[in-house]
């Protein structure tokens, strides 16, 4: 039976971790070369507690991907920062969040990454979407033709990383209307959230593999 595993250099785990997953296994972090990795083989989710000054995060993640190829890896940071989050995702992490996240949030994170999704905070998600928009030079996919003019305008704005408030201000509509257009677009395009929508609009394949859950 698979179980979540927390890898941390702390002498004691953060109580919220065990509150969320009472059956979790704790592995003492002694670095990629000295930590006992045998127990990681049967992990469903690996939670790597990384300190803000950890220069070996990418190497650690590479080691974990080899030791537990079937597990999803979430990096827990004491002080989440976008640059560290981007580095973690680039090195193979499926999620990045605060080490002090509430148990309910940890459950959400686990559910998303176990189903092949990506979990990051709204600010980092916006940065990722903006990066996609900057690199995009593709022709909009035919699927967008199923949207109304307003729905398409909102969808394209979201794909550029705009917030609901920013879209409402530019389009001179209410945030409630923006959300309604987004909800309709999600249903018509068969996407779950803003990230999948952004990937679709920007012509990135396999968008269904990144079901990060962020509300409309």
C-alpha positions as CSV (number, residue, x, y, z in Angstrom):
1,X,0.0,0.0,0.0
2,X,1.3,3.4,-1.0
3,X,1.7,6.2,1.6
4,X,2.8,9.8,1.6
5,X,6.4,10.3,2.7
6,X,7.8,13.6,4.1
7,X,11.6,14.2,3.7
8,X,12.8,16.8,6.1
9,X,15.9,17.8,8.1
10,X,13.7,19.0,11.0
11,X,14.0,16.9,14.2
12,X,10.2,16.9,14.4
13,X,7.7,17.2,11.6
14,X,5.4,20.2,11.3
15,X,2.2,19.1,13.1
16,X,0.0,20.0,10.1
17,X,1.7,17.3,8.0
18,X,0.7,14.5,10.3
19,X,-2.7,16.0,10.9
20,X,-3.3,15.8,7.1
21,X,-1.7,12.4,6.7
22,X,-1.6,10.4,10.0
23,X,-0.1,7.4,8.2
24,X,2.7,9.4,6.6
25,X,6.3,8.1,6.8
26,X,9.0,10.5,7.9
27,X,12.5,10.3,6.4
28,X,15.3,12.3,7.8
29,X,17.0,14.5,5.2
30,X,20.7,14.0,5.2
31,X,21.3,15.0,1.7
32,X,20.9,13.1,-1.6
33,X,24.0,11.0,-1.0
34,X,23.3,10.0,2.6
35,X,19.5,9.7,3.0
36,X,18.0,6.2,3.1
37,X,16.1,6.1,-0.2
38,X,14.8,2.5,0.0
39,X,11.6,3.4,1.7
40,X,10.7,5.8,-1.1
41,X,10.0,3.1,-3.6
42,X,6.4,2.7,-2.5
43,X,5.5,6.3,-2.0
44,X,2.4,7.8,-3.6
45,X,3.6,11.4,-3.0
46,X,7.0,12.6,-1.8
47,X,6.9,15.8,0.1
48,X,10.4,17.3,0.1
49,X,10.9,20.0,2.7
50,X,13.4,22.4,1.2
51,X,14.9,25.3,3.1
52,X,15.1,28.7,1.4
53,X,18.9,28.4,1.3
54,X,19.1,24.9,-0.2
55,X,21.4,25.1,-3.2
56,X,21.0,21.4,-4.0
57,X,17.3,21.4,-4.6
58,X,17.6,20.4,-8.3
59,X,20.0,17.6,-7.5
60,X,17.7,16.4,-4.7
61,X,14.8,16.3,-7.1
62,X,16.8,14.4,-9.7
63,X,17.7,11.8,-7.1
64,X,14.2,11.4,-6.0
65,X,12.9,11.0,-9.5
66,X,15.3,8.0,-9.9
67,X,14.6,6.5,-6.5
68,X,10.8,6.8,-6.8
69,X,9.9,7.1,-10.5
70,X,6.2,6.5,-9.9
71,X,5.8,9.1,-7.1
72,X,4.7,12.7,-7.5
73,X,7.0,15.1,-5.8
74,X,5.9,18.2,-3.9
75,X,8.4,20.7,-2.6
76,X,7.5,22.4,0.7
77,X,9.1,25.7,1.3
78,X,9.3,27.6,4.6
79,X,9.2,30.9,2.6
80,X,7.8,30.2,-0.9
81,X,9.4,32.2,-3.7
82,X,8.6,32.2,-7.3
83,X,12.2,31.6,-8.5
84,X,12.6,28.6,-6.2
85,X,9.2,27.3,-7.4
86,X,10.2,27.7,-11.0
87,X,13.5,25.8,-10.3
88,X,11.6,23.1,-8.6
89,X,9.1,22.6,-11.4
90,X,12.0,22.7,-14.0
91,X,13.7,19.9,-12.0
92,X,10.7,17.6,-12.1
93,X,8.5,18.6,-9.1
94,X,4.8,18.3,-9.6
95,X,4.0,20.8,-6.9
96,X,5.3,23.7,-4.8
97,X,3.7,25.2,-1.8
98,X,4.2,26.5,1.7
99,X,5.5,24.1,4.4
100,X,2.9,25.6,6.7
101,X,-0.1,24.9,4.4
102,X,-3.3,23.8,6.2
103,X,-4.1,20.1,6.2
104,X,-7.1,20.7,3.9
105,X,-4.7,22.4,1.4
106,X,-2.2,19.5,1.6
107,X,-5.0,17.1,0.8
108,X,-5.9,19.2,-2.3
109,X,-2.3,19.2,-3.4
110,X,-2.0,15.5,-3.0
111,X,-5.2,14.9,-5.0
112,X,-4.1,17.1,-7.9
113,X,-0.5,15.7,-8.2
114,X,-1.6,12.1,-7.8
115,X,-3.8,12.5,-10.8
116,X,-1.0,13.8,-12.9
117,X,-1.6,17.5,-12.2
118,X,0.5,20.5,-11.3
119,X,0.1,22.5,-8.1
120,X,1.5,26.0,-7.5
121,X,0.2,29.1,-5.9
122,X,-1.8,31.7,-7.9
123,X,1.1,34.2,-8.3
124,X,3.5,31.6,-9.7
125,X,0.7,30.2,-11.9
126,X,0.3,33.7,-13.3
127,X,4.0,33.9,-14.0
128,X,3.9,30.6,-15.8
129,X,1.0,31.7,-18.0
130,X,2.7,34.9,-18.8
131,X,5.7,33.0,-19.9
132,X,3.6,30.8,-22.2
133,X,2.0,33.9,-23.8
134,X,5.4,35.6,-24.4
135,X,6.7,32.5,-26.3
136,X,3.5,31.9,-28.2
137,X,3.6,32.5,-31.9
138,X,1.1,29.8,-32.9
139,X,-2.3,30.2,-34.6
140,X,-5.1,30.0,-32.1
141,X,-6.6,26.5,-32.0
142,X,-9.9,25.9,-33.8
143,X,-11.5,24.9,-30.5
144,X,-11.7,28.6,-29.6
145,X,-14.3,29.1,-32.5
146,X,-16.8,27.4,-30.2
147,X,-16.7,30.4,-27.8
148,X,-18.7,33.6,-28.1
149,X,-16.8,36.8,-28.8
150,X,-16.8,37.8,-25.2
151,X,-15.8,34.4,-23.9
152,X,-12.9,34.3,-26.4
153,X,-11.7,37.7,-25.2
154,X,-11.8,36.6,-21.6
155,X,-10.1,33.3,-22.4
156,X,-7.3,35.1,-24.3
157,X,-6.8,37.6,-21.5
158,X,-6.5,34.7,-19.0
159,X,-4.0,33.0,-21.2
160,X,-1.9,36.2,-21.0
161,X,-1.9,36.0,-17.2
162,X,-4.5,38.6,-16.5
163,X,-6.6,38.4,-13.3
164,X,-10.4,38.6,-13.2
165,X,-10.1,42.1,-11.8
166,X,-7.9,43.3,-14.6
167,X,-10.1,41.7,-17.3
168,X,-13.2,43.3,-15.8
169,X,-11.6,46.7,-15.7
170,X,-10.3,46.5,-19.3
171,X,-13.6,45.1,-20.7
172,X,-15.8,47.3,-18.6
173,X,-17.7,44.4,-17.1
174,X,-18.1,43.0,-13.6
175,X,-15.8,40.3,-12.1
176,X,-18.9,38.2,-11.8
177,X,-19.4,38.4,-15.5
178,X,-15.8,37.5,-16.2
179,X,-16.2,34.4,-14.0
180,X,-19.4,33.5,-15.8
181,X,-17.6,33.7,-19.2
182,X,-14.7,31.6,-17.9
183,X,-17.0,28.9,-16.5
184,X,-18.8,28.7,-19.9
185,X,-15.4,28.5,-21.7
186,X,-14.2,25.7,-19.4
187,X,-17.3,23.7,-20.2
188,X,-17.1,24.3,-24.0
189,X,-13.4,23.6,-24.3
190,X,-13.3,20.7,-21.9
191,X,-10.7,22.2,-19.6
192,X,-10.7,22.2,-15.8
193,X,-9.1,25.5,-14.9
194,X,-7.1,28.6,-15.9
195,X,-3.8,26.7,-16.5
196,X,-5.4,24.2,-18.9
197,X,-7.1,27.1,-20.6
198,X,-3.9,29.0,-21.0
199,X,-2.1,25.9,-22.4
200,X,-4.9,25.4,-24.9
201,X,-5.0,29.0,-26.0
202,X,-1.2,29.1,-26.3
203,X,-1.1,26.0,-28.4
204,X,0.7,23.8,-25.9
205,X,0.0,20.1,-26.3
206,X,-1.2,17.7,-23.6
207,X,-2.8,20.4,-21.5
208,X,-5.0,17.8,-19.8
209,X,-1.9,16.6,-18.0
210,X,-1.7,19.7,-15.9
211,X,-5.0,20.0,-14.0
212,X,-3.9,22.5,-11.4
213,X,-7.1,23.5,-9.7
214,X,-7.6,27.3,-9.6
215,X,-11.1,28.6,-9.5
216,X,-12.5,30.7,-12.4
